[in-house]
């Protein structure tokens, strides 16, 4: 899901073929690239590509 407000990304951008482990959280307007695995109980607040 992507939402933009005045050329700023307002929501996280999640790529294709992503695995989010149980309890994983993605905070803020970050982008998570294709073919990424975010482990269980992880907290992500910066971009992953």
Buried (B, 14 or more C-beta within 10 A) or exposed (E): EEEEEEEEBEBBBBEEEBEBEEEBEBEEBBBBBEEBEBEEEEEBEEEBE
